[in-house]
């Protein structure tokens, strides 16, 4: 008899242990072992975080061990066992590692491949690879949740999801519970039943600000109405993606030089400033025609689709110089343009309308669609098309952690009909669907490439537009990720031909393009094939950057910038003004969210901005999917670069009144998980 020593590692998650029967079969290049039931004394020690060794005897030498088959039977209760990994030591002393990192259910066979990374064209076990992917494709099915949305996972509730992509027990998400807890923790309970009750004045808003201990939020409260600070938020606030260089005024924008000349401090005409590259614009055309939230019959809510013209003055500040809230005609005739020279309340309310529109676009387009939903598309396609031994699967798996779970929870409780999003937001109800459908028309692959996105908006030049920390830090993180991805790709792909011959990678990008994003073969805004290693590097960089850095940049600042309600109203209860001189403080208070909606809004942005317990940050990979020394070294280099970026940002922030840290790698989670 020949003895094989098998070490079985159980995960450290809650309920990872099992009390049920475990069967093991070793498959070698020469022979297979008998199906072996582990002794009860062994199973009893398969507790959380344990590593248990057991001997399996074989009548003949098995050769190199290439597969381990796991089975689980039921004895007492229908539990699940989380197996981290299996290692097998042969009679000759050779050791073979088999990563698992999955839940093993009752009477389900799990076949583990060894830790050697294999491109499909080089794999000698193609049949097992095919069986694995066919099984996954039955489990990870596409579904159109709403018309015009990207495709999502075909499950209706979080509890139905495959165990391997559900939240662990220690990290469950219940939006209703989290919002209620946030309302309680922030001391907002007393305001929740004051239905449709408006605030008296801005000082009255401070009543829901009492428990906030946040320097950025406090700075916002003190400076929100200053023009320079209004403009600053287009660069470094929570939605820093709207500002574009303006070389030609839109047809529907009725602004003229005479209107803004008092704001132009270089003594040039508006046309000269346009040619000089000092004029920028935030255009909220996407909201034109969108139906405002009508889910509450007792409160009328309103939306606008503003133009906001911005000027880089001689002090390099970005300041608003003209705001138009309507788009009545192509010529712009009949549209009122609000100006800094108008009376205090007219200009203040015009800016509020811009920030309310900005909030709506942030929530649905910038945040939900362009980080959450697109990352889910990448995740589903990865599970459907890349085998577990594929090096790109191993590269991407940490960056899709919990994404499908958080999105399923959002569809179940947050953005569904009569969901929590409807409680406080002007784009609730049918507006959610209409905004996403419109935003999908501008969601292209190139718009997810960070350098391309900066260039397309004309904001890529540091000299032209200084102090744009989102751009500057984003480029540093993008390059660090791209460098790491490039190292990994070049380890496994010796040539461009190797990329073209990788049928799983080609199937992955095709699944994203045709299934997930519903592109037609004649109209592809996402790649449907990859021809070179450089194309593969860029594609994978997009996937990782979107799930990690981009999501961090637009998510974790929500409480900082949105907590002071007048700075970013989540809805407006009066129609946008069409004439000047008719607005007073009472009208403004009646326009802003009432006490109940303000409280829900504050609780929501607090809950969404919280880092999770045991957050896994960019570059940290607790599960050892890769064991190749070259990849291990590339990972170490990646982490060093991220530390360098963190230090650059830290030194910069020490000199700023309002530090910008959302793209500091030590605060960027690996995946979209909240």
C-alpha positions as CSV (number, residue, x, y, z in Angstrom):
1,X,0.0,0.0,0.0
2,X,1.2,3.5,-0.8
3,X,0.3,6.4,1.6
4,X,-0.7,9.9,0.5
5,X,-0.9,12.6,3.1
6,X,-3.8,15.0,2.5
7,X,-4.1,18.3,4.3
8,X,-7.5,19.8,4.4
9,X,-7.9,23.5,5.2
10,X,-11.2,25.0,6.3
11,X,-12.0,28.7,5.9
12,X,-12.3,31.1,8.8
13,X,-15.7,32.4,7.9
14,X,-18.7,32.0,10.2
15,X,-20.3,28.6,9.8
16,X,-17.4,27.4,7.6
17,X,-17.2,24.1,9.6
18,X,-19.2,20.9,8.9
19,X,-20.5,17.9,10.8
20,X,-21.3,15.9,7.7
21,X,-19.5,13.1,5.8
22,X,-16.6,14.2,3.5
23,X,-15.3,11.9,0.7
24,X,-12.0,12.4,-1.1
25,X,-10.7,10.9,-4.3
26,X,-7.2,11.5,-5.7
27,X,-6.8,11.4,-9.4
28,X,-3.3,11.0,-10.7
29,X,-1.7,10.8,-14.1
30,X,-1.5,7.0,-13.7
31,X,-4.3,5.9,-11.4
32,X,-7.1,7.0,-9.1
33,X,-7.4,6.3,-5.4
34,X,-10.6,4.7,-4.0
35,X,-13.3,7.1,-2.9
36,X,-12.4,7.5,0.7
37,X,-14.7,8.5,3.6
38,X,-12.9,10.6,6.1
39,X,-12.8,9.2,9.6
40,X,-15.2,10.9,12.1
41,X,-12.3,11.9,14.2
42,X,-11.0,13.9,11.2
43,X,-14.4,15.4,10.3
44,X,-14.9,16.5,13.8
45,X,-11.8,18.7,13.5
46,X,-12.9,20.5,10.3
47,X,-13.6,23.6,12.4
48,X,-13.3,27.2,11.3
49,X,-9.7,28.0,10.3
50,X,-8.4,24.5,10.9
51,X,-5.9,22.4,8.9
52,X,-6.4,18.7,9.3
53,X,-4.2,15.9,7.9
54,X,-5.4,12.5,6.8
55,X,-3.7,9.5,5.1
56,X,-5.2,8.0,2.0
57,X,-3.9,4.6,1.0
58,X,-3.6,3.3,-2.6
59,X,-2.7,-0.1,-3.9
60,X,-0.6,1.4,-6.7
61,X,1.3,4.6,-7.3
62,X,-1.0,7.2,-8.7
63,X,1.5,9.3,-10.5
64,X,1.4,13.1,-10.3
65,X,-1.8,14.2,-8.6
66,X,-3.8,16.3,-11.1
67,X,-7.3,16.4,-9.5
68,X,-9.0,16.1,-6.2
69,X,-12.6,15.1,-6.0
70,X,-14.6,16.3,-3.0
71,X,-18.0,15.1,-2.0
72,X,-20.2,15.9,1.0
73,X,-23.0,13.7,2.4
74,X,-25.6,14.5,5.0
75,X,-25.7,13.0,8.4
76,X,-27.4,15.3,10.9
77,X,-28.1,18.7,9.4
78,X,-27.9,20.3,6.0
79,X,-24.9,22.5,6.5
80,X,-22.3,23.9,4.1
81,X,-18.5,23.5,4.4
82,X,-16.1,26.1,3.2
83,X,-12.9,24.5,1.9
84,X,-10.0,26.8,1.5
85,X,-7.6,24.3,-0.1
86,X,-6.3,20.8,-0.3
87,X,-2.6,19.8,-0.4
88,X,-1.4,16.3,-1.2
89,X,2.0,14.9,-0.4
90,X,2.9,11.7,-2.4
91,X,5.0,8.8,-1.1
92,X,8.0,10.2,-2.9
93,X,7.6,13.5,-1.0
94,X,6.3,15.6,-3.9
95,X,3.6,18.1,-2.8
96,X,0.6,19.2,-4.9
97,X,-1.6,22.2,-4.0
98,X,-5.3,22.4,-4.9
99,X,-6.9,25.8,-4.2
100,X,-10.6,25.7,-3.5
101,X,-12.0,28.8,-1.9
102,X,-15.6,27.7,-2.2
103,X,-18.5,26.3,-0.3
104,X,-19.2,22.6,-0.7
105,X,-22.9,21.7,-0.5
106,X,-24.6,18.4,0.2
107,X,-24.2,15.7,-2.4
108,X,-22.4,18.0,-4.8
109,X,-19.2,16.9,-6.4
110,X,-16.4,19.5,-6.4
111,X,-13.4,18.8,-8.7
112,X,-10.3,20.7,-7.8
113,X,-7.6,21.4,-10.3
114,X,-4.0,21.9,-9.1
115,X,-2.6,25.4,-8.6
116,X,-0.8,25.5,-11.9
117,X,-2.1,28.3,-14.1
118,X,-3.3,27.1,-17.5
119,X,-4.3,28.9,-20.7
120,X,-7.0,26.8,-22.5
121,X,-4.7,26.1,-25.5
122,X,-2.1,24.6,-23.2
123,X,-4.3,22.5,-21.0
124,X,-4.2,18.7,-21.1
125,X,-7.4,18.4,-19.1
126,X,-9.7,20.2,-21.5
127,X,-12.7,17.9,-20.7
128,X,-12.7,18.9,-17.1
129,X,-12.4,22.5,-18.1
130,X,-15.4,22.2,-20.4
131,X,-17.4,20.5,-17.7
132,X,-16.6,23.3,-15.2
133,X,-17.6,26.1,-17.6
134,X,-20.8,24.3,-18.7
135,X,-21.8,23.9,-15.0
136,X,-21.1,27.6,-14.3
137,X,-23.0,28.8,-17.4
138,X,-26.1,26.9,-16.0
139,X,-25.7,28.7,-12.7
140,X,-24.7,32.2,-13.9
141,X,-27.4,33.1,-16.3
142,X,-28.1,36.5,-17.8
143,X,-31.4,38.3,-17.1
144,X,-32.7,41.7,-18.2
145,X,-34.0,43.2,-14.9
146,X,-35.3,46.3,-16.6
147,X,-35.5,47.2,-20.2
148,X,-32.5,49.2,-21.3
149,X,-30.4,48.2,-18.3
150,X,-27.2,46.2,-18.7
151,X,-27.9,42.5,-18.1
152,X,-27.7,41.2,-14.6
153,X,-27.7,37.8,-12.7
154,X,-30.8,35.7,-13.1
155,X,-31.8,35.6,-9.4
156,X,-34.5,37.5,-7.7
157,X,-33.2,37.6,-4.1
158,X,-29.9,37.5,-2.3
159,X,-30.8,34.2,-0.6
160,X,-31.1,32.5,-4.0
161,X,-27.6,33.3,-5.2
162,X,-24.9,30.6,-5.3
163,X,-23.2,30.4,-2.0
164,X,-19.8,31.3,-3.4
165,X,-21.0,34.8,-4.3
166,X,-23.3,35.5,-1.4
167,X,-22.2,37.8,1.4
168,X,-20.6,35.8,4.2
169,X,-22.6,35.8,7.4
170,X,-20.3,38.4,8.9
171,X,-21.0,40.8,6.1
172,X,-24.6,40.6,5.3
173,X,-26.3,43.7,3.8
174,X,-29.8,44.8,4.5
175,X,-30.5,48.3,3.1
176,X,-33.6,48.8,5.2
177,X,-31.9,47.8,8.4
178,X,-28.8,49.9,7.6
179,X,-30.7,53.0,6.8
180,X,-32.9,52.6,9.9
181,X,-29.7,52.2,12.0
182,X,-28.2,55.2,10.4
183,X,-31.2,57.3,11.1
184,X,-31.1,56.2,14.7
185,X,-27.3,56.7,15.1
186,X,-27.5,60.2,13.7
187,X,-30.4,61.1,16.0
188,X,-32.8,61.7,13.1
189,X,-35.8,59.7,14.5
190,X,-37.6,62.8,15.8
191,X,-37.7,64.3,12.2
192,X,-39.0,61.1,10.5
193,X,-42.7,61.7,11.2
194,X,-42.8,65.4,10.4
195,X,-44.3,64.7,7.0
196,X,-44.0,67.4,4.3
197,X,-42.7,69.8,7.1
198,X,-40.3,72.3,5.6
199,X,-37.2,73.7,7.3
200,X,-37.4,77.3,8.6
201,X,-34.0,78.4,7.4
202,X,-30.5,77.1,7.0
203,X,-29.8,77.3,10.7
204,X,-32.7,74.9,11.1
205,X,-30.9,72.3,8.9
206,X,-28.1,72.2,11.5
207,X,-30.5,70.2,13.8
208,X,-29.7,67.1,11.8
209,X,-26.1,68.0,11.7
210,X,-25.5,67.9,15.4
211,X,-24.1,64.4,15.6
212,X,-21.9,64.8,12.5
213,X,-18.2,64.7,13.4
214,X,-16.8,65.0,10.0
215,X,-14.4,67.8,9.0
216,X,-15.2,67.7,5.3
217,X,-19.0,67.9,6.0
218,X,-18.4,70.7,8.4
219,X,-16.3,72.6,5.8
220,X,-19.1,72.1,3.3
221,X,-21.7,73.5,5.7
222,X,-19.6,76.6,6.2
223,X,-18.7,77.2,2.6
224,X,-21.3,75.6,0.4
225,X,-22.8,78.8,-0.9
226,X,-19.5,80.4,-2.0
227,X,-19.0,80.3,-5.8
228,X,-15.4,79.1,-5.6
229,X,-16.4,76.1,-3.4
230,X,-19.4,75.3,-5.7
231,X,-16.9,75.1,-8.6
232,X,-14.4,73.2,-6.6
233,X,-16.8,70.3,-6.2
234,X,-16.9,69.7,-10.0
235,X,-13.2,68.8,-9.7
236,X,-13.0,67.0,-6.3
237,X,-16.4,66.4,-5.0
238,X,-18.4,63.1,-5.1
239,X,-19.2,63.4,-8.8
240,X,-16.0,64.7,-10.4
241,X,-16.9,63.5,-13.9
242,X,-19.3,66.2,-15.3
243,X,-17.0,69.1,-16.0
244,X,-15.9,69.4,-19.6
245,X,-13.9,72.0,-21.5
246,X,-16.3,74.2,-23.5
247,X,-15.0,75.5,-26.9
248,X,-18.5,76.2,-28.3
249,X,-21.7,77.1,-26.5
250,X,-24.6,74.6,-26.9
251,X,-27.4,75.8,-29.1
252,X,-30.0,75.8,-26.4
253,X,-27.9,77.8,-24.0
254,X,-28.9,81.5,-24.2
255,X,-25.8,82.9,-22.4
256,X,-24.1,86.0,-24.0
257,X,-20.9,87.9,-23.4
258,X,-22.9,90.9,-22.0
259,X,-24.4,88.6,-19.3
260,X,-21.1,87.3,-18.1
261,X,-18.5,90.0,-18.8
262,X,-18.4,91.2,-15.2
263,X,-17.3,87.7,-14.2
264,X,-14.4,87.5,-16.7
265,X,-11.4,88.9,-14.9
266,X,-8.9,88.8,-17.7
267,X,-10.6,91.6,-19.7
268,X,-11.4,89.2,-22.6
269,X,-14.6,88.5,-24.4
270,X,-16.5,85.3,-23.8
271,X,-15.6,84.1,-27.2
272,X,-11.9,84.8,-26.5
273,X,-12.1,83.0,-23.2
274,X,-13.7,80.0,-25.0
275,X,-10.8,79.9,-27.6
276,X,-8.3,80.4,-24.7
277,X,-9.6,77.2,-23.0
278,X,-10.7,78.9,-19.8
279,X,-14.4,78.0,-20.1
280,X,-15.9,74.7,-18.9
281,X,-19.4,73.4,-18.7
282,X,-21.5,70.9,-16.8
283,X,-24.4,69.8,-19.0
284,X,-27.2,67.8,-17.5
285,X,-29.0,67.1,-20.8
286,X,-29.6,63.5,-19.7
287,X,-32.3,64.7,-17.3
288,X,-34.3,66.4,-20.0
289,X,-37.7,64.9,-20.2
290,X,-37.2,62.5,-17.3
291,X,-40.3,62.1,-15.1
292,X,-39.8,63.3,-11.5
293,X,-40.6,61.0,-8.6
294,X,-44.4,60.7,-8.3
295,X,-44.5,57.8,-5.8
296,X,-45.8,60.1,-3.0
297,X,-49.2,61.6,-4.0
298,X,-48.9,64.2,-1.2
299,X,-45.7,65.8,-2.4
300,X,-45.1,67.1,-5.9
301,X,-41.4,66.7,-6.9
302,X,-39.5,68.3,-9.8
303,X,-36.5,67.8,-12.0
304,X,-34.5,70.2,-14.3
305,X,-31.8,69.6,-16.9
306,X,-29.5,72.6,-16.3
307,X,-26.5,74.1,-18.1
308,X,-23.8,75.4,-15.8
309,X,-21.1,77.5,-17.4
310,X,-17.8,77.5,-15.4
311,X,-14.8,79.8,-15.7
312,X,-11.2,79.2,-14.7
313,X,-10.3,82.7,-13.4
314,X,-6.9,84.3,-13.1
315,X,-6.5,82.7,-9.6
316,X,-7.1,79.2,-11.2
317,X,-10.4,78.9,-9.4
318,X,-13.3,77.2,-11.1
319,X,-16.3,79.4,-10.6
320,X,-19.9,79.4,-12.0
321,X,-20.7,82.3,-14.3
322,X,-24.1,81.4,-15.8
323,X,-26.8,78.8,-15.1
324,X,-29.8,78.0,-17.3
325,X,-32.4,75.6,-15.8
326,X,-34.6,75.2,-18.9
327,X,-34.2,74.2,-22.6
328,X,-37.3,75.6,-24.2
329,X,-36.0,76.2,-27.7
330,X,-33.1,75.3,-30.0
331,X,-32.1,79.0,-30.2
332,X,-32.2,79.4,-26.5
333,X,-34.8,82.2,-26.7
334,X,-37.1,82.5,-23.8
335,X,-34.7,80.7,-21.4
336,X,-33.7,82.6,-18.3
337,X,-30.0,82.6,-17.5
338,X,-29.1,83.1,-13.9
339,X,-25.9,85.0,-13.0
340,X,-23.7,85.8,-10.0
341,X,-24.8,89.4,-10.4
342,X,-28.5,88.5,-9.8
343,X,-30.0,88.9,-6.3
344,X,-28.8,86.5,-3.6
345,X,-31.7,84.2,-3.6
346,X,-32.0,83.8,-7.4
347,X,-28.4,82.8,-7.7
348,X,-28.5,80.6,-4.6
349,X,-31.5,78.6,-5.9
350,X,-30.0,78.3,-9.4
351,X,-26.9,76.7,-7.9
352,X,-29.1,74.4,-5.8
353,X,-30.9,73.2,-8.9
354,X,-27.5,72.4,-10.5
355,X,-26.4,70.5,-7.5
356,X,-29.7,68.6,-7.3
357,X,-29.3,67.5,-10.9
358,X,-25.7,66.6,-10.2
359,X,-26.8,64.4,-7.3
360,X,-29.3,62.6,-9.5
361,X,-26.8,61.9,-12.2
362,X,-24.2,60.8,-9.6
363,X,-26.5,58.3,-8.0
364,X,-27.8,56.6,-11.1
365,X,-25.3,57.1,-13.9
366,X,-21.9,57.8,-12.3
367,X,-22.3,55.4,-9.3
368,X,-25.0,52.8,-10.0
369,X,-24.5,52.2,-13.8
370,X,-20.8,53.0,-14.4
371,X,-19.4,51.1,-11.4
372,X,-22.0,48.7,-9.9
373,X,-23.9,47.5,-12.9
374,X,-20.9,47.3,-15.4
375,X,-18.8,45.5,-12.8
376,X,-21.6,42.9,-12.4
377,X,-21.5,42.4,-16.2
378,X,-17.7,41.8,-16.0
379,X,-18.2,39.4,-13.0
380,X,-20.9,37.3,-14.7
381,X,-19.0,37.0,-17.9
382,X,-15.9,36.0,-15.9
383,X,-17.7,33.2,-14.1
384,X,-19.3,32.0,-17.3
385,X,-16.3,32.0,-19.6
386,X,-13.0,31.6,-17.5
387,X,-12.0,28.4,-15.9
388,X,-10.7,28.5,-12.3
389,X,-7.2,27.6,-13.5
390,X,-7.1,30.4,-16.0
391,X,-4.6,33.1,-14.9
392,X,-7.0,35.9,-15.8
393,X,-9.7,34.3,-13.6
394,X,-7.3,34.3,-10.7
395,X,-6.4,37.9,-11.5
396,X,-10.0,39.1,-11.6
397,X,-11.7,37.0,-8.9
398,X,-10.7,39.4,-6.0
399,X,-12.1,42.3,-7.9
400,X,-15.6,40.9,-8.3
401,X,-16.0,39.9,-4.6
402,X,-19.6,40.6,-3.4
403,X,-20.5,42.7,-6.5
404,X,-23.3,40.4,-7.7
405,X,-24.5,40.1,-4.1
406,X,-24.6,43.9,-3.4
407,X,-26.4,44.6,-6.7
408,X,-28.9,41.8,-6.1
409,X,-29.7,43.4,-2.7
410,X,-30.0,46.8,-4.4
411,X,-32.5,45.5,-6.9
412,X,-34.4,43.7,-4.1
413,X,-34.7,46.6,-1.7
414,X,-33.1,49.9,-3.0
415,X,-34.0,50.6,-6.6
416,X,-37.0,48.4,-7.0
417,X,-40.6,49.7,-7.2
418,X,-41.4,51.5,-4.0
419,X,-37.8,50.8,-2.8
420,X,-35.8,52.9,-0.5
421,X,-34.4,55.1,-3.3
422,X,-38.0,56.4,-3.8
423,X,-38.1,57.8,-0.2
424,X,-35.9,60.9,-0.8
425,X,-34.8,61.2,-4.4
426,X,-36.3,63.3,-7.2
427,X,-35.4,60.6,-9.8
428,X,-37.2,57.9,-7.9
429,X,-40.0,55.8,-9.5
430,X,-39.9,55.7,-13.3
431,X,-37.1,58.3,-13.3
432,X,-34.6,55.5,-12.3
433,X,-35.3,53.6,-15.4
434,X,-35.4,56.6,-17.7
435,X,-32.0,58.0,-16.5
436,X,-30.3,54.6,-16.8
437,X,-31.7,54.0,-20.3
438,X,-30.3,57.4,-21.3
439,X,-27.0,56.9,-19.6
440,X,-26.5,53.6,-21.4
441,X,-26.2,55.5,-24.7
442,X,-23.0,57.1,-23.5
443,X,-21.6,54.1,-21.7
444,X,-18.8,52.9,-24.0
445,X,-15.7,50.9,-23.4
446,X,-13.5,53.9,-24.1
447,X,-15.4,56.0,-21.6
448,X,-14.3,53.5,-18.9
449,X,-10.6,53.9,-19.9
450,X,-9.6,56.6,-17.4
451,X,-7.0,58.4,-19.5
452,X,-9.4,58.4,-22.5
453,X,-12.2,59.7,-20.4
454,X,-10.1,62.7,-19.2
455,X,-9.0,63.4,-22.7
456,X,-12.5,63.2,-24.1
457,X,-13.7,65.9,-21.6
458,X,-10.7,68.1,-22.4
459,X,-9.5,68.0,-18.8
460,X,-6.3,65.9,-19.1
461,X,-3.8,68.7,-19.0
462,X,-2.6,69.7,-15.5
463,X,-1.4,73.1,-16.7
464,X,-4.8,73.9,-18.2
465,X,-6.8,72.7,-15.2
466,X,-4.7,72.5,-12.0
467,X,-5.9,71.2,-8.6
468,X,-8.0,68.4,-10.2
469,X,-7.0,65.8,-7.7
470,X,-9.5,63.2,-8.9
471,X,-7.7,63.2,-12.3
472,X,-4.2,63.4,-10.9
473,X,-4.7,60.6,-8.3
474,X,-6.7,58.5,-10.7
475,X,-3.9,58.6,-13.3
476,X,-1.4,57.4,-10.7
477,X,-3.7,54.5,-9.6
478,X,-4.5,53.6,-13.2
479,X,-0.9,53.4,-14.2
480,X,-0.1,51.2,-11.1
481,X,-2.9,48.8,-12.0
482,X,-1.9,48.8,-15.6
483,X,1.7,48.0,-14.8
484,X,0.7,45.1,-12.6
485,X,-1.7,43.7,-15.2
486,X,1.0,44.1,-17.9
487,X,3.4,42.1,-15.7
488,X,0.8,39.3,-15.3
489,X,-0.2,39.2,-18.9
490,X,3.4,39.0,-20.1
491,X,4.1,36.1,-17.7
492,X,1.4,33.9,-19.3
493,X,1.1,35.2,-22.9
494,X,4.3,35.0,-24.9
495,X,2.9,36.8,-27.9
496,X,-0.1,38.5,-29.4
497,X,-1.0,35.2,-31.1
498,X,-1.4,33.6,-27.6
499,X,-4.1,36.1,-26.8
500,X,-5.9,35.4,-30.1
501,X,-5.7,31.7,-29.5
502,X,-7.1,32.0,-26.0
503,X,-10.7,30.9,-26.7
504,X,-11.8,31.7,-23.1
505,X,-10.6,35.2,-23.1
506,X,-12.3,35.8,-26.5
507,X,-15.5,34.3,-25.1
508,X,-15.3,36.5,-22.1
509,X,-15.1,39.8,-24.0
510,X,-17.8,38.6,-26.4
511,X,-20.1,37.7,-23.5
512,X,-19.6,41.2,-22.1
513,X,-20.2,42.8,-25.4
514,X,-23.1,40.9,-26.9
515,X,-24.8,39.5,-23.8
516,X,-24.1,41.7,-20.9
517,X,-24.1,45.1,-22.7
518,X,-26.5,43.9,-25.5
519,X,-24.3,45.3,-28.3
520,X,-25.3,44.2,-31.8
521,X,-22.5,42.8,-34.1
522,X,-22.9,45.9,-36.3
523,X,-22.8,48.4,-33.4
524,X,-20.3,47.4,-30.8
525,X,-19.2,50.0,-28.3
526,X,-17.4,47.3,-26.3
527,X,-14.6,45.1,-27.8
528,X,-15.9,41.8,-29.2
529,X,-12.4,40.4,-29.5
530,X,-8.8,41.1,-28.4
531,X,-5.9,40.9,-30.8
532,X,-2.9,41.9,-28.8
533,X,-1.4,41.7,-25.4
534,X,-1.7,45.5,-25.1
535,X,-5.4,45.3,-25.8
536,X,-5.8,42.6,-23.1
537,X,-3.8,44.7,-20.6
538,X,-6.1,47.7,-21.2
539,X,-9.2,45.7,-21.0
540,X,-8.3,44.1,-17.7
541,X,-7.1,47.4,-16.3
542,X,-10.6,48.8,-17.1
543,X,-12.2,45.9,-15.2
544,X,-10.0,46.3,-12.1
545,X,-9.9,50.1,-12.0
546,X,-13.7,50.4,-12.4
547,X,-14.4,48.0,-9.6
548,X,-11.8,49.4,-7.2
549,X,-10.6,53.0,-7.8
550,X,-13.5,54.4,-9.7
551,X,-16.1,53.1,-7.3
552,X,-14.1,54.3,-4.3
553,X,-13.9,57.8,-5.9
554,X,-17.6,58.2,-6.4
555,X,-18.9,56.3,-3.3
556,X,-17.0,56.9,-0.1
557,X,-17.3,60.7,-0.3
558,X,-21.1,60.7,-0.3
559,X,-21.5,61.5,3.4
560,X,-18.7,64.2,3.1
561,X,-20.4,66.1,0.3
562,X,-24.1,65.2,0.5
563,X,-24.7,65.3,4.2
564,X,-25.3,69.1,4.2
565,X,-28.7,69.0,2.3
566,X,-28.6,72.5,0.9
567,X,-25.4,71.7,-0.9
568,X,-26.8,68.7,-2.7
569,X,-30.6,68.4,-2.5
570,X,-31.8,64.9,-3.3
571,X,-35.1,66.3,-4.6
572,X,-36.8,69.7,-5.2
573,X,-40.4,70.3,-4.2
574,X,-41.0,73.5,-6.2
575,X,-40.6,73.9,-9.9
576,X,-37.4,75.6,-11.2
577,X,-37.8,79.4,-11.4
578,X,-38.4,80.8,-14.9
579,X,-38.0,84.5,-14.0
580,X,-35.8,86.5,-11.8
581,X,-36.8,88.4,-8.7
582,X,-39.5,86.0,-7.5
583,X,-37.5,83.9,-5.0
584,X,-37.2,84.5,-1.3
585,X,-36.0,82.3,1.6
586,X,-39.4,80.9,2.1
587,X,-39.5,79.7,-1.5
588,X,-36.1,78.1,-1.1
589,X,-37.1,76.2,2.0
590,X,-40.2,75.0,0.3
591,X,-38.1,73.8,-2.6
592,X,-35.6,71.9,-0.6
593,X,-36.3,68.4,0.8
594,X,-38.6,68.4,3.8
595,X,-37.5,67.2,7.2
596,X,-38.5,63.5,6.6
597,X,-36.8,63.3,3.2
598,X,-33.7,65.1,4.5
599,X,-33.4,62.6,7.3
600,X,-33.8,59.6,4.9
601,X,-31.2,61.2,2.6
602,X,-28.7,61.8,5.4
603,X,-29.2,58.2,6.7
604,X,-28.7,56.8,3.2
605,X,-25.5,58.6,2.3
606,X,-24.1,57.8,5.8
607,X,-24.9,54.1,5.3
608,X,-23.5,54.0,1.7
609,X,-20.2,55.7,2.7
610,X,-19.1,53.3,5.4
611,X,-16.2,51.0,4.9
612,X,-17.0,47.5,5.8
613,X,-15.4,45.5,8.6
614,X,-12.3,43.6,7.4
615,X,-12.4,45.5,4.1
616,X,-10.0,44.0,1.6
617,X,-8.0,46.9,0.0
618,X,-6.5,47.2,-3.5
619,X,-3.5,45.0,-3.9
620,X,-4.3,42.8,-0.9
621,X,-5.1,39.2,-1.9
622,X,-5.8,37.0,1.2
623,X,-6.7,34.0,-1.0
624,X,-3.6,32.6,-2.7
625,X,-5.0,31.9,-6.1
626,X,-1.6,32.5,-7.7
627,X,1.4,30.5,-6.5
628,X,3.8,31.2,-9.4
629,X,6.9,32.9,-8.0
630,X,6.9,35.4,-10.9
631,X,3.3,36.5,-10.2
632,X,4.1,36.7,-6.5
633,X,7.0,39.1,-7.3
634,X,4.7,41.1,-9.6
635,X,2.2,41.4,-6.8
636,X,4.9,42.7,-4.4
637,X,5.9,45.3,-7.0
638,X,2.3,46.3,-7.3
639,X,2.0,46.8,-3.6
640,X,5.1,48.9,-3.5
641,X,3.8,51.2,-6.2
642,X,0.5,51.6,-4.4
643,X,2.4,52.6,-1.2
644,X,4.3,55.1,-3.3
645,X,1.0,56.5,-4.6
646,X,-0.4,56.6,-1.1
647,X,2.6,58.6,0.1
648,X,2.4,61.1,-2.7
649,X,-1.3,61.7,-2.0
650,X,-0.6,61.9,1.8
651,X,2.1,64.6,1.3
652,X,-0.2,66.6,-1.0
653,X,-3.1,66.4,1.4
654,X,-1.1,67.7,4.3
655,X,-1.1,71.1,2.5
656,X,-4.8,71.2,1.7
657,X,-7.7,72.6,3.7
658,X,-9.9,69.9,2.3
659,X,-7.8,66.7,1.8
660,X,-8.7,64.5,-1.2
661,X,-8.2,60.9,-0.2
662,X,-10.8,59.0,-2.2
663,X,-8.2,57.6,-4.6
664,X,-5.6,56.9,-2.0
665,X,-4.8,53.2,-2.4
666,X,-4.9,52.6,1.3
667,X,-8.6,53.6,1.1
668,X,-9.6,51.8,-2.1
669,X,-11.4,48.4,-1.6
670,X,-10.6,45.7,-4.2
671,X,-14.2,45.5,-5.4
672,X,-17.7,47.0,-5.5
673,X,-19.1,45.6,-2.3
674,X,-21.2,48.5,-0.8
